[in-house]
Structures are given as structure tokens and as C-alpha cells.
Amino acid sequence: MDLRYLQSFVAVVELGSLAEAARRLDLTPAAIAARVHALEEDMGTALVKRAGRSVKPTEAGAKILERARAVLRDVRDLRAVAGDGTSLGEFRLGVFVSAMTSVLPPVLKGLYARFPQLNVFVEPGHSVDLCRQVSAGALDAAIVVEPQFAVGKNCAWQALIEEPLVVIAPKALRSSDAHELLRTQPFIRYDRSVLGGQLADRYLRDQGIRPQQRLEIDGLMAIAALVAQGLGVALVPDWPPFWNSGLAIARIPLPRRAPVRRVGLVWAKRGPRVSLAEAFLLQAQRVFGKRTGTKKSPLRKR
């Protein structure tokens, strides 16, 4: 059995689309379809089916999906072990969207200084999904917002950055009261499908504030740009890139103790890339160590 067939099958099922799988694997949709068909011929049964505009696994496909993932992980592990699991091999890292530009670059800069031959695959996504992928073994580690659930027993979590909620408003309103702004100004809501948006929504409910919502959107820099245009105010984590953006916005602290969004690393505690995950964590602590009140987790002695 050609492992490329398994890889294509897993990609099609996970992404729900031949076209998306083709983009991910840098192939044509026809090539992906041919690989999946070849695997179906080898297995003697249909593994995927059309469901509207998406592709879903058949009953047989669903049965082999986890084992197919496991085979691909085992092959990656063998390659990493052969290359000592550190300086060679692929490190699969998940990153939630707003951390792609704020957290990832400075940490990778230091990591590449230590491991110049390191090959990193970056998977963007929502924190909840990335945590599940780490637990399932599809990712080695992920930069995520602190999970609101217990991570898997095979995983570890360490906070790196604390970002209290603040009101951001046009500079002309910088002397205003935070709660008064939230009550009276048009409100740009941080998407409640992400954890930062959920923190903000919970705070508003706890304070009995019903904002005049104008729109709801994911993307912190997009929210800041809208605020800078005078379209409203927002309740968001105190994200450092706001204040280096040159946008005409003001930070207005909440009058009471603010909820905090914690950003950190979740990683698999077993496998040939544990040492890489720990090296990534150590570098992140060097970069962001002064921005969290949490204790650093001990690393294994070498």
C-alpha cells in the first residue's frame, strides 16, 4: 500500500474537500481523486462519498480513519527517530490565528538559531480544534488560548502570556469610562466562537451590560481597524500588536478586575518530538517570560 494514498485519504476526510486536500498537498484535485480511488481499489470498498459540496467518509472510511492517521504518525516518528528526533524530522505545530504574527515569529527565530535544519509545519486553526489535534497525535504541539477543559492525559499545558480584557476605543474617547462606552457606543463584538470572545461575552453578562452591537467579527487587528475608523468600541484581550500598529485607538482599562486570556503551549508528552516541543517552550519562556504570572514548568534534564 502506498502511504501517499493514505495521506490523501486522510486529508480529504479532514478537510472535507478534494480541492482543499489538493491545495494542502500541492497536487491537482484529479491526482488526489486518483490516489483515493487507488486506495479504495486496494481496500476493496468505497471510503469516501459526496455529501452536497463536501466529501465525507463512508462507514468503512470512518472505521479506518484513526488507524490511517496512526500509520502516518508512526512513519513520521520513524523518520524523526532516524534523524535523532531533534535537528531532523518535521515538527507539526498548531497556531491560533492572532498568534501567527505576535507569538510565532520571535519564538521561531530563536528556535532556528538552535536548530537551523528544523522543518516546521504550521497548522492554523481555532484553539479548541488544535488542542484536540495534539491529543489525537496529529500535531506535536500548539500555541493556543488556555483550554476551558482538561487537556488529554497524554498532553501538557503551560501558560506563557496573560492578556486582560480592555476596551479599545477611538482616541477621541480615551478619557471616557469603560462601562459607559460599552453601554452607549456602537459595539464591535469579538466573535463568540473563539475563547477570547466568550470571555468578553461573559463579562458583559456578569456586569449587566447590553451593548448596542453593530457587528461581530473574528480577527483582533480587523476589530482595531474598525474602531480606528470610528465605527464603534470593542471589548478584547490587551493584544500587544494593537499598540505598535499606528492605529488611532486608545486602551481603556475595565473598572473592576478584568478577566484574563492566557496564551500558552499544549504539547504531547510522549513521542520522538517531545524534545522539540520542550525546546519550543523554553524559547517561548525566554521571549515572553515577563508577561505571565504563572510559574514555568520544569523541562526534562538532559
N, C-alpha and C positions, 0 to 999 in steps of 0.2 A: 504493500500500500504506500503510495506517495504521500509524504507528510504535507506537501503543498495542497493536496486535495482536502485534508483535514483542516488546514489553516483557512482555506477559502470557505469551507462549510461553516466553521465557527464564526468567521467574520460576517457571513451573510445572515446568520441567525441573530448574532448580537446587534448588528446594525439594522436588520430588518429590510435590507435592500441590496440587490445586486450592484446597483450603481454606486452606493456608498461603500460597499466592500471593495469594488474595483478602485475607487479613489484611495481608500486606505492602503491597499496592497499595490498600488501603482500599476494596475493592469486594466484591460478593457472589460466591460461587462460580459462580452462574449467569452472571454478567456475564463472569467470566474464561473460562468454558467457551465462551460465545458468541464472545468475541474469538479464542480459539484455533481454533474451528471456522471463523470467517470467514477466518483466515489459511490454514487448510487448503484452503478453497474457492478462495482466490486462488492458492495454490501447486499445486492440483490433486492433492494427495496427503495421506494421513494423516501427521501429525507427532508425535503422542503416542499412547500406548496404556496401558491399565491393566495393572499387574503386582501382583496382590494388592491391598493397600491403598494402594499408591503409584502414581504416574504416571511413566512412562519415555518417552524419545524413541524413535520408530521409527527405522529405518535412515535414512530421508530426513530426519527431525528431527535426528538426530545429525550428519548431513552439513552442515546449515545452521546449527547452533547457534553455532559460533565466528564465522561471518560475521554472524549476527544480533547477537551481542554487540558485534562490531566496528562495526556500523552504529549501534547505540545509543551506543557510546563516541564515535563521530565526531560524532553530533548533539550530545552533551553538550559536546564540545570546541568545536564551532562556537559554541554559546551562550556558553561561557566566554570564547572569544576576542572575541566581540562585546561582552562586558562587561569586557574587558581581562584576564580570567583571574585576577583577584585579588579585588577587592572585590565582584564579582558572580560568579555561577556556583556550582555545587554542588561542595563538597569532600567526597569519599567516603572516609571514614576507618574502618578496621577497628580493633577494640579487643578484646584477650583479656579474659576475664571479670573477673579480680581487679583489672585496671587501670581498669575502668569507674568505680570510686569513688575510687581512690587517685591515679591519674595524670591521667586525662582532665579532671576539673573544674578544677584550678588552671591547667592549660595553656590550656584553652578560655577561661577568664576573661581571661587576658592577650591571647589572640588576638582575642577580640571587642572588647577595648578598642581594638585597632588597626583591625579590620575589622568595624564594627558591623553591616554589612549582609550579612555572610558567611552562607551557607546550608550547614550541615554535615549530611551523612547518616552516621550511625554504624552500622556493621555489627558485632555481637558475634560471637565465634567462637573456635575454637582457633588458636593461633599458626601452626601448620603450614598450615592452610587459608587463613588470612589472608595469609600470605606468597605462597601460590600465586595468590590473587586479585589481589594487587598486581602480580605478574609477568605475569598474564594481562590486566591493564588494567582489571579490574572495580572495583578500588579504587585511589585515588590514593596512599594511604599507610596504614600500620597500626602501632599500638603492639603489640609482640609480645615474647615471650621470645626471646632470641637464637637464631636458627635453627641447627640442628645439621647444616646442609647449605649449600652455596653458593647464595646468592640469584641470581636471574637476572641476566644481563649488563645488562639494562635497569633494574636496581634498585640502590639503595644502602642500607647499613645503618649505624646509629650507636647505640652503647650509651649509655644515659642513667643507669641506676640499677644498682647491684650489691647483691644480697641474698644473703649467705652462708647456708647451711643452719644451722639451730639446732634444738634440741629444745625444744618447748613442753610444759610440764607443769603440773599444778595447783600453786598457790602453796605448798601444804604440802610439796611435794617440791623446792622451789627450791634446796636445798643439796646435792642428790644429783648423782652423776656421770652425765654424759650417756649414756655407753655402758651403764652399769649399768641405767639407766632403760629403754633400748631393749631390753635383754635380758630384763628381769624384769617390766615393767609391760604391761598390755594396750596394744596398738598400734593407733592410728588412722592408716591409711595414706593419704597423698596420692595421688590417682588416677594410676596409671602411664600413662594415655593422654595426660597432659599433661607437658610437659618438666620442670617442677619435680618432679613425682612420679617421673620417670625418673632425675633427678639423685639423689634420695633413695634410690631402689632400688639404684642403682649403688654408692652409698656403703656401704649396709648389706652388699652382697655383697662389696665390697672389704675391709671390716672383719671379715668372717666372722660377722656378727650376724644371727641368725634371730629376728625379733621374734614375739611372740605376737599375731598380727593379730586384731583384733576386728571391724574393718570397713574398707572402702576407699571413699573419697568424694572428689569434686571440690568445691572451694569452700573457700578458706582460712578465711574467717570462720566457716563451718559447723564446720570442724575445731576452731578455737579455742573455739567454744561447747561442743562436746562435751568437750574437755579440761577446760574450766572446771567442767563438771558431774562431774568425777572419773571419766570413762569410760575414760581412758587417756592416753597421751602420743603425740606426733607429731613427725616429722622434716620440717620445712618451711622454705621461704625465710623470712628475717627480714623479714617484711612490716610496714611501719610502722603500718598501721591496727590491728594487734593491740594495740599499746601505748597507743592512745587509746580503746580500746573499753570500758574499765571492767571487763573480764572478769578473774576471779581466776586468772590464768595467770602463769607465770614463764618467762623466757628462759634457757636453759642452753646455753652455747657448747659446741661439739664440742672434744674434747681435742687434735685434730690440725687441720691446715689444712683448713678447710671448703670443699667445692665451692660455687661461686657461681652463682646465677641472675642473668643480666643481662637487663634490660628495656630496650628501645630502640625506635627508629623504623626501619621499612623503607619506602622510597618509590620511586616511579617517577622516573627521572632525565630523562624526556622527557615533553612534553605541556604543555598550557596551564596546568596547576595545579602545575607544579614550584615556582613562586614561593611558592604557598601551603604546600606541603609544607616548604619551607625556612623559611618564617616560623613554622610549627608547631614545627619542630626547634629554631629559635633560642629560641622562647619556652620550650620544654621544658628547654633547657640553662640558661636563666635560673632556672627553678624548681628543677631538680634537679642543677645543675652540680656541687655539692659532694658528691654521693652516688655518684660513679663515678670510678675512677682512669683511665678512658680519655680520650684526647685528643678535643677537639671537632673535628668535621670541618669544613673550610672551606666557607663558603657562597659562592655566586657574587657577585661585586661588582656593585653596582647603579649 
